[in-house]
Amino acid sequence: MTVRLLACIECDECHVHFEKLASIQGLRSEALAEEVHELVLAAEDHEWDCRKNATEHICSCCIERIHNPF
C-alpha cells in the first residue's frame, strides 16, 4: 500500500506554511520519521530556521525582519 502524505510546518511568527508532498510504502514509523526529517531539511534549504529539535520554526521573511527590524 502506498500512502501519500502532505506534511507542513508553520512559521511561529507569521503562520505561513512550508509544505512537502511524499509517498510512503505502508505506514512504518521509520518511513514517517524520515519524511518529517526530510521536510525539515527542505525547509532549511529554503532558509527557514528550525530550532529546539524542530519544534520552533521561523520562515526566511521573519528571520530577515527579526535580524533587521528597521
KOLBA-361472 format. One record per residue: residue in one letter; z, y, x of N, C-alpha, C, O in turn. Coordinates in steps of 0.2 Angstrom, whole numbers, plus 5000, padded with zeros to 4 digits. Example, Ala and Ser with C-alpha at 12.3 -4.5 7.8 and 13.67 -1.06 7.14 Angstrom:
<sites>
+------+------+------+------+------+------+------+------+------+------+------+------+------+
: type :  n.z :  n.y :  n.x : ca.z : ca.y : ca.x :  c.z :  c.y :  c.x :  o.z :  o.y :  o.x :
+------+------+------+------+------+------+------+------+------+------+------+------+------+
:    A : 5039 : 4972 : 5066 : 5039 : 4978 : 5062 : 5039 : 4984 : 5066 : 5042 : 4983 : 5071 :
:    S : 5035 : 4989 : 5064 : 5036 : 4995 : 5068 : 5039 : 5000 : 5064 : 5040 : 5006 : 5067 :
+------+------+------+------+------+------+------+------+------+------+------+------+------+
</sites>
This chain:
<sites>
+------+------+------+------+------+------+------+------+------+------+------+------+------+
: type :  n.z :  n.y :  n.x : ca.z : ca.y : ca.x :  c.z :  c.y :  c.x :  o.z :  o.y :  o.x :
+------+------+------+------+------+------+------+------+------+------+------+------+------+
:    M : 5000 : 4994 : 5004 : 5000 : 5000 : 5000 : 5000 : 5006 : 5004 : 5004 : 5007 : 5009 :
:    T : 4996 : 5011 : 5003 : 4995 : 5017 : 5006 : 4999 : 5023 : 5002 : 4997 : 5023 : 4996 :
:    V : 5003 : 5026 : 5005 : 5007 : 5032 : 5002 : 5004 : 5038 : 5005 : 5004 : 5039 : 5011 :
:    R : 5002 : 5043 : 5000 : 5001 : 5050 : 5003 : 5007 : 5054 : 5002 : 5010 : 5054 : 4997 :
:    L : 5008 : 5058 : 5007 : 5014 : 5062 : 5007 : 5012 : 5069 : 5009 : 5009 : 5070 : 5014 :
:    L : 5015 : 5073 : 5005 : 5014 : 5081 : 5006 : 5021 : 5083 : 5008 : 5026 : 5083 : 5004 :
:    A : 5022 : 5085 : 5014 : 5028 : 5087 : 5017 : 5028 : 5095 : 5018 : 5023 : 5097 : 5020 :
:    C : 5033 : 5098 : 5017 : 5033 : 5105 : 5019 : 5040 : 5107 : 5021 : 5045 : 5105 : 5020 :
:    I : 5040 : 5113 : 5025 : 5046 : 5116 : 5027 : 5045 : 5123 : 5025 : 5040 : 5126 : 5024 :
:    E : 5051 : 5126 : 5024 : 5051 : 5133 : 5021 : 5055 : 5138 : 5026 : 5060 : 5136 : 5028 :
:    C : 5052 : 5144 : 5026 : 5055 : 5149 : 5031 : 5062 : 5151 : 5028 : 5062 : 5152 : 5022 :
:    D : 5067 : 5151 : 5032 : 5073 : 5153 : 5029 : 5074 : 5160 : 5028 : 5078 : 5163 : 5024 :
:    E : 5069 : 5164 : 5030 : 5069 : 5171 : 5029 : 5065 : 5174 : 5023 : 5068 : 5177 : 5019 :
:    C : 5059 : 5172 : 5023 : 5054 : 5174 : 5018 : 5052 : 5169 : 5013 : 5049 : 5170 : 5008 :
:    H : 5054 : 5163 : 5014 : 5052 : 5157 : 5010 : 5045 : 5155 : 5009 : 5043 : 5151 : 5005 :
:    V : 5041 : 5157 : 5014 : 5034 : 5154 : 5014 : 5034 : 5147 : 5016 : 5039 : 5145 : 5020 :
:    H : 5029 : 5143 : 5014 : 5029 : 5136 : 5016 : 5024 : 5134 : 5021 : 5019 : 5137 : 5022 :
:    F : 5026 : 5129 : 5026 : 5021 : 5126 : 5030 : 5020 : 5119 : 5028 : 5025 : 5116 : 5027 :
:    E : 5014 : 5117 : 5026 : 5013 : 5110 : 5023 : 5009 : 5106 : 5028 : 5005 : 5108 : 5032 :
:    K : 5010 : 5099 : 5027 : 5006 : 5094 : 5031 : 5005 : 5088 : 5026 : 5010 : 5086 : 5023 :
:    L : 4999 : 5086 : 5026 : 4997 : 5080 : 5021 : 4997 : 5074 : 5026 : 4994 : 5074 : 5031 :
:    A : 5000 : 5068 : 5024 : 5000 : 5062 : 5028 : 4998 : 5056 : 5024 : 5000 : 5056 : 5018 :
:    S : 4996 : 5051 : 5027 : 4995 : 5045 : 5024 : 4999 : 5040 : 5027 : 4999 : 5039 : 5034 :
:    I : 5003 : 5036 : 5024 : 5008 : 5031 : 5027 : 5007 : 5024 : 5024 : 5006 : 5024 : 5018 :
:    Q : 5007 : 5019 : 5028 : 5006 : 5012 : 5026 : 5013 : 5010 : 5024 : 5017 : 5009 : 5028 :
:    G : 5014 : 5009 : 5017 : 5021 : 5007 : 5015 : 5026 : 5012 : 5015 : 5024 : 5018 : 5016 :
:    L : 5032 : 5010 : 5014 : 5037 : 5015 : 5013 : 5043 : 5014 : 5019 : 5049 : 5014 : 5017 :
:    R : 5040 : 5012 : 5025 : 5045 : 5011 : 5030 : 5049 : 5018 : 5032 : 5045 : 5023 : 5033 :
:    S : 5055 : 5017 : 5033 : 5059 : 5023 : 5035 : 5057 : 5026 : 5042 : 5057 : 5032 : 5043 :
:    E : 5054 : 5022 : 5046 : 5052 : 5024 : 5053 : 5046 : 5028 : 5052 : 5045 : 5033 : 5056 :
:    A : 5041 : 5026 : 5048 : 5035 : 5030 : 5047 : 5036 : 5037 : 5044 : 5033 : 5042 : 5046 :
:    L : 5041 : 5037 : 5039 : 5043 : 5043 : 5036 : 5046 : 5048 : 5041 : 5044 : 5054 : 5041 :
:    A : 5051 : 5045 : 5045 : 5054 : 5049 : 5050 : 5049 : 5052 : 5055 : 5049 : 5058 : 5057 :
:    E : 5044 : 5048 : 5057 : 5039 : 5050 : 5062 : 5034 : 5056 : 5058 : 5033 : 5060 : 5062 :
:    E : 5033 : 5055 : 5052 : 5029 : 5060 : 5049 : 5033 : 5067 : 5048 : 5030 : 5072 : 5049 :
:    V : 5039 : 5067 : 5047 : 5043 : 5073 : 5047 : 5043 : 5076 : 5054 : 5043 : 5082 : 5055 :
:    H : 5044 : 5072 : 5059 : 5044 : 5074 : 5066 : 5037 : 5078 : 5067 : 5037 : 5083 : 5070 :
:    E : 5032 : 5074 : 5065 : 5025 : 5077 : 5066 : 5024 : 5084 : 5063 : 5021 : 5089 : 5065 :
:    L : 5027 : 5085 : 5057 : 5027 : 5091 : 5053 : 5031 : 5096 : 5057 : 5028 : 5102 : 5057 :
:    V : 5036 : 5095 : 5060 : 5040 : 5100 : 5064 : 5036 : 5102 : 5070 : 5035 : 5108 : 5072 :
:    L : 5033 : 5097 : 5073 : 5029 : 5099 : 5079 : 5023 : 5103 : 5077 : 5021 : 5107 : 5081 :
:    A : 5020 : 5101 : 5071 : 5014 : 5105 : 5069 : 5016 : 5112 : 5068 : 5012 : 5117 : 5069 :
:    A : 5022 : 5113 : 5064 : 5024 : 5120 : 5063 : 5025 : 5124 : 5069 : 5024 : 5130 : 5070 :
:    E : 5028 : 5120 : 5074 : 5030 : 5124 : 5081 : 5023 : 5126 : 5084 : 5023 : 5131 : 5088 :
:    D : 5018 : 5122 : 5083 : 5011 : 5123 : 5086 : 5008 : 5130 : 5083 : 5004 : 5133 : 5086 :
:    H : 5011 : 5131 : 5077 : 5009 : 5137 : 5073 : 5014 : 5143 : 5074 : 5014 : 5147 : 5070 :
:    E : 5018 : 5142 : 5079 : 5023 : 5147 : 5081 : 5028 : 5148 : 5076 : 5032 : 5153 : 5076 :
:    W : 5030 : 5143 : 5073 : 5036 : 5143 : 5069 : 5042 : 5141 : 5074 : 5041 : 5138 : 5079 :
:    D : 5048 : 5143 : 5072 : 5054 : 5142 : 5076 : 5058 : 5137 : 5072 : 5061 : 5139 : 5067 :
:    C : 5059 : 5131 : 5074 : 5063 : 5126 : 5071 : 5069 : 5125 : 5075 : 5069 : 5122 : 5080 :
:    R : 5075 : 5126 : 5072 : 5081 : 5126 : 5076 : 5086 : 5122 : 5073 : 5085 : 5119 : 5067 :
:    K : 5092 : 5121 : 5076 : 5098 : 5117 : 5073 : 5095 : 5110 : 5071 : 5096 : 5108 : 5065 :
:    N : 5092 : 5106 : 5075 : 5090 : 5099 : 5073 : 5085 : 5100 : 5067 : 5085 : 5096 : 5063 :
:    A : 5081 : 5105 : 5067 : 5076 : 5106 : 5062 : 5079 : 5107 : 5055 : 5075 : 5105 : 5050 :
:    T : 5085 : 5110 : 5055 : 5087 : 5112 : 5048 : 5086 : 5119 : 5047 : 5088 : 5121 : 5041 :
:    E : 5084 : 5123 : 5051 : 5083 : 5130 : 5051 : 5076 : 5132 : 5053 : 5074 : 5130 : 5059 :
:    H : 5072 : 5135 : 5049 : 5065 : 5136 : 5050 : 5063 : 5143 : 5049 : 5065 : 5146 : 5044 :
:    I : 5060 : 5146 : 5054 : 5058 : 5153 : 5054 : 5050 : 5154 : 5055 : 5048 : 5152 : 5061 :
:    C : 5046 : 5157 : 5051 : 5039 : 5157 : 5052 : 5038 : 5162 : 5057 : 5042 : 5166 : 5059 :
:    S : 5032 : 5162 : 5060 : 5030 : 5167 : 5065 : 5030 : 5174 : 5063 : 5032 : 5178 : 5067 :
:    C : 5029 : 5176 : 5057 : 5029 : 5183 : 5055 : 5036 : 5185 : 5055 : 5038 : 5191 : 5057 :
:    C : 5041 : 5181 : 5053 : 5048 : 5183 : 5053 : 5051 : 5183 : 5060 : 5055 : 5188 : 5061 :
:    I : 5048 : 5179 : 5064 : 5051 : 5179 : 5071 : 5049 : 5186 : 5074 : 5053 : 5189 : 5078 :
:    E : 5042 : 5188 : 5073 : 5040 : 5194 : 5075 : 5044 : 5200 : 5073 : 5046 : 5205 : 5076 :
:    R : 5046 : 5200 : 5066 : 5050 : 5205 : 5063 : 5057 : 5205 : 5066 : 5060 : 5211 : 5067 :
:    I : 5060 : 5200 : 5067 : 5066 : 5199 : 5070 : 5067 : 5202 : 5077 : 5072 : 5206 : 5079 :
:    H : 5062 : 5200 : 5081 : 5062 : 5202 : 5088 : 5059 : 5209 : 5089 : 5061 : 5213 : 5094 :
:    N : 5055 : 5212 : 5084 : 5053 : 5219 : 5085 : 5054 : 5222 : 5078 : 5049 : 5223 : 5074 :
:    P : 5060 : 5224 : 5077 : 5062 : 5227 : 5070 : 5058 : 5234 : 5068 : 5058 : 5236 : 5063 :
:    F : 5056 : 5237 : 5073 : 5053 : 5244 : 5072 : 5046 : 5244 : 5073 : 5043 : 5249 : 5072 :
+------+------+------+------+------+------+------+------+------+------+------+------+------+
</sites>
